[in-house]
Amino acid sequence: MDHSDGMSTEEKQERRKLWGELIADHQQSGKSISAFCRERGQKAHLFYYWQQRLTSEPAPEKAVRFALVETNSGVPVRERIEITLNSGEKLRVAPGADAATLRMVLAVLREARA
């Protein structure tokens, strides 16, 4: 069941982006899928289809999302930092890791999602 037959690659990417954003908005809304879809003028069965499709894609195609983590500036981190990616993989950063290394790791992760 592919709802994107006959579409250009650009149109497929746009539809995937739209549904990814709708699914993320739903998660933030705290509403039931039925109520959310009604408000947004979407069909619930399409929501479920895209939710399943986007969450079952192989890890390289999944978007990498980052959250801003604020720290007390000037206070050294003495404990390990653990970052869990959407794919379920975990990135562990040892205490004392330098900022240049962390920037490089983030750049590589951002490239992987492109």
Contact map, one row per residue, 1 for C-alpha under 8 A:
111000000000000000000000000000000000000000000000000000000000000000000000000000000000000000000000000000000000000000
111110000000000000000000000000000000000000000000000000000000000000000000000000000000000000000000000000000000000000
111110000000000000000000000000000000000000000000000000000000000000000000000000000000000000000000000000000000000000
011111100001000000000000000000000000000000000000000000000000000000000000000000000000000000000000000000000000000000
011111100000000000000000000000000000000000000000000000000000000000000000000000000000000000000000000000000000000000
000111110000000000000000000000000000000000000000000000000000000000000000000000000000000000000000000000000000000000
000111111111000000000000000000000000000000000000000000000000000000000000000000000000000000000000000000000000000000
000001111111000000000000000000000000000000000000000000000000000000000000000000000000000000000000000000000000000000
000000111111100000000000000000000000000000000000000000000000000000000000000000000000000000000000000000000000000000
000000111111110000000000000000000000000000000000000000000000000000000000000000000000000000000000000000000000000000
000000111111111000000000000000000000000000000000000000000000000000000000000000000000000000000000000000000000000000
000100111111111100000000000000000000000000000000000000000000000000000000000000000000000000000000000000000000000000
000000001111111110000000000000000000000000000000000000000000000000000000000000000000000000000000000000000000000000
000000000111111111000000000000000000000000000000000000000000000000000000000000000000000000000000000000000000000000
000000000011111111100000000000000000000000000000000000000000000000000000000000000000000000000000000000000000000000
000000000001111111110000000000000000000000000000000001000000000000000000000000000000000000000000000000000000000000
000000000000111111111000000000000000000000000000000000000000000000000000000000000000000000000000000000000000000000
000000000000011111111100000000000000000000000000000000000000000000000000000000000000000000000000000000000000000000
000000000000001111111110000000000000000000000010011000000000000000000000000000000000000000000000000000000000000000
000000000000000111111111000000000000000000000000011001000000000000000000000000000000000000000000000000000000000000
000000000000000011111111100000000000000000000000000000000000000000000000000000000000000000000000000000000000000000
000000000000000001111111110000000000000000000000000000000000000000000000000000000000000000000000000000000000000000
000000000000000000111111111000000000000000000010001000000000000000000000000000000000000000000000000000000000000000
000000000000000000011111111100000000000000000000000000000000000000000000000000000000000000000000000000000000000000
000000000000000000001111111110000000000000000000000000000000000000000000000000000000000000000000000000000000000000
000000000000000000000111111111101001000000000000000000000000000000000000000000000000000000000000000000000000000000
000000000000000000000011111111100000000000000000000000000000000000000000000000000000000000000000000000000000000000
000000000000000000000001111111000000000000000000000000000000000000000000000000000000000000000000000000000000000000
000000000000000000000000111111100001000000000000000000000000000000000000000000000000000000000000000000000000000000
000000000000000000000000011111110000000000000000000000000000000000000000000000000000000000000000000000000000000000
000000000000000000000000011011111011000000000000000000000000000000000000000000000000000000000000000000000000000000
000000000000000000000000000001111111000000000000000000000000000000000000000000000000000000000000000000000000000000
000000000000000000000000010000111111100000010010000000000000000000000000000000000000000000000000000000000000000000
000000000000000000000000000000011111110000010000000000000000000000000000000000000000000000000000000000000000000000
000000000000000000000000000000111111111000000000000000000000000000000000000000000000000000000000000000000000000000
000000000000000000000000010010111111111100000000000000000000000000000000000000000000000000000000000000000000000000
000000000000000000000000000000001111111111110010000000000000000000000000000000000000000000000000000000000000000000
000000000000000000000000000000000111111111100000000000000000000000000000000000000000000000000000000000000000000000
000000000000000000000000000000000011111111000000000000000000000000000000000000000000000000000000000000000000000000
000000000000000000000000000000000001111111000000000000000000000000000000000000000000000000000000000000000000000000
000000000000000000000000000000000000111111100000000000000000000000000000000000000000000000000000000000000000000000
000000000000000000000000000000000000111111110110000000000000000000000000000000000000000000000000000000000000000000
000000000000000000000000000000000000110011111110000000000000000000000000000000000000000000000000000000000000000000
000000000000000000000000000000001100100001111111000000000000000000000000000000000000000000000000000000000000000000
000000000000000000000000000000000000000000111111100000000000000000000000000000000000000000000000000000000000000000
000000000000000000000000000000000000000001111111110000000000000000000000000000000000000000000000000000000000000000
000000000000000000100010000000001000100001111111111000000000000000000000000000000000000000000000000000000000000000
000000000000000000000000000000000000000000011111111100000000000000000000000000000000000000000000000000000000000000
000000000000000000000000000000000000000000001111111110000000000000000000000000000000000000000000000000000000000000
000000000000000000110000000000000000000000000111111111000000000000000000000000000000000000000000000000000000000000
000000000000000000110010000000000000000000000011111111100000000000000000000000000000000000000000000000000000000000
000000000000000000000000000000000000000000000001111111110000000000000000000000000000000000000000000000000000000000
000000000000000000000000000000000000000000000000111111111000000000000000000000000000000000000000000000000000000000
000000000000000100010000000000000000000000000000011111111000010000000000000000000000000000000000000000000000000000
000000000000000000000000000000000000000000000000001111111000010000000000000000000000000000000000000000000000000000
000000000000000000000000000000000000000000000000000111111100000000000000000000000000000000000000000000000000000000
000000000000000000000000000000000000000000000000000011111110110000000000000000000000000000000000000000000000000000
000000000000000000000000000000000000000000000000000000011111110000000000000000000000000000000000000000000000000000
000000000000000000000000000000000000000000000000000000001111110000000000000000000000011000000000000000000000000000
000000000000000000000000000000000000000000000000000000000111111000000000000000000000000000000000000000000000000110
000000000000000000000000000000000000000000000000000000001111111000000000000000000000000000000000000000000000000010
000000000000000000000000000000000000000000000000000001101111111100000000000000000000011000000000000000000000000010
000000000000000000000000000000000000000000000000000000000001111110000000000000000000010000000000000000000000000010
000000000000000000000000000000000000000000000000000000000000011111000000000000000000110000000000000000000000110010
000000000000000000000000000000000000000000000000000000000000001111100000000000000000110000000000000000000000000000
000000000000000000000000000000000000000000000000000000000000000111110000000000000000000000000000000000000000000000
000000000000000000000000000000000000000000000000000000000000000011111000000000000000000000000000000000000000000000
000000000000000000000000000000000000000000000000000000000000000001111100000000000000000000000000000000000000000000
000000000000000000000000000000000000000000000000000000000000000000111110000000000000000000000000000000000000000000
000000000000000000000000000000000000000000000000000000000000000000011111000000000000000000000000000000000000000000
000000000000000000000000000000000000000000000000000000000000000000001111101000000000000000000000000000000000000000
000000000000000000000000000000000000000000000000000000000000000000000111111000000000000000000000000000000000000000
000000000000000000000000000000000000000000000000000000000000000000000011111000000000000000000000000000000000000000
000000000000000000000000000000000000000000000000000000000000000000000001111100000000000000000000000000000000000000
000000000000000000000000000000000000000000000000000000000000000000000011111110000000000000000000000000000000000000
000000000000000000000000000000000000000000000000000000000000000000000000011111000000000000000001000000000000000000
000000000000000000000000000000000000000000000000000000000000000000000000001111110000000000000011000000000000000000
000000000000000000000000000000000000000000000000000000000000000000000000000111110000000000000011000000000000000000
000000000000000000000000000000000000000000000000000000000000000000000000000011111000000000000110000000000000000000
000000000000000000000000000000000000000000000000000000000000000000000000000011111100000000011110000000000000000000
000000000000000000000000000000000000000000000000000000000000000000000000000000111110000000011110000000000000000000
000000000000000000000000000000000000000000000000000000000000000000000000000000011111000001111000000000000000000000
000000000000000000000000000000000000000000000000000000000000000000000000000000001111100001110000000000000000000000
000000000000000000000000000000000000000000000000000000000000000000000000000000000111110111100000000000000000000000
000000000000000000000000000000000000000000000000000000000000000110000000000000000011111111100000000000000000000000
000000000000000000000000000000000000000000000000000000000010011110000000000000000001111110000000000000000000000000
000000000000000000000000000000000000000000000000000000000010010000000000000000000000111110000000000000000000000000
000000000000000000000000000000000000000000000000000000000000000000000000000000000001111111000000000000000000000000
000000000000000000000000000000000000000000000000000000000000000000000000000000000001111111100000000000000000000000
000000000000000000000000000000000000000000000000000000000000000000000000000000000111100111110000000000000000000000
000000000000000000000000000000000000000000000000000000000000000000000000000000000111100011111000000000000000000000
000000000000000000000000000000000000000000000000000000000000000000000000000000011110000001111100000000000000000000
000000000000000000000000000000000000000000000000000000000000000000000000000000011100000000111110100000000000000000
000000000000000000000000000000000000000000000000000000000000000000000000000000111000000000011111100000000000000000
000000000000000000000000000000000000000000000000000000000000000000000000000011111000000000001111100000000000000000
000000000000000000000000000000000000000000000000000000000000000000000000000111000000000000000111110000000000000000
000000000000000000000000000000000000000000000000000000000000000000000000000000000000000000001111111011000000000000
000000000000000000000000000000000000000000000000000000000000000000000000000000000000000000000001111111000000000000
000000000000000000000000000000000000000000000000000000000000000000000000000000000000000000000000111111100000000000
000000000000000000000000000000000000000000000000000000000000000000000000000000000000000000000000011111110000000000
000000000000000000000000000000000000000000000000000000000000000000000000000000000000000000000000111111111000000000
000000000000000000000000000000000000000000000000000000000000000000000000000000000000000000000000111111111100000000
000000000000000000000000000000000000000000000000000000000000000000000000000000000000000000000000001111111110000000
000000000000000000000000000000000000000000000000000000000000000000000000000000000000000000000000000111111111000000
000000000000000000000000000000000000000000000000000000000000000000000000000000000000000000000000000011111111100000
000000000000000000000000000000000000000000000000000000000000000000000000000000000000000000000000000001111111110000
000000000000000000000000000000000000000000000000000000000000000000000000000000000000000000000000000000111111111000
000000000000000000000000000000000000000000000000000000000000000000000000000000000000000000000000000000011111111100
000000000000000000000000000000000000000000000000000000000000000100000000000000000000000000000000000000001111111110
000000000000000000000000000000000000000000000000000000000000000100000000000000000000000000000000000000000111111111
000000000000000000000000000000000000000000000000000000000000000000000000000000000000000000000000000000000011111111
000000000000000000000000000000000000000000000000000000000001000000000000000000000000000000000000000000000001111111
000000000000000000000000000000000000000000000000000000000001111100000000000000000000000000000000000000000000111111
000000000000000000000000000000000000000000000000000000000000000000000000000000000000000000000000000000000000011111
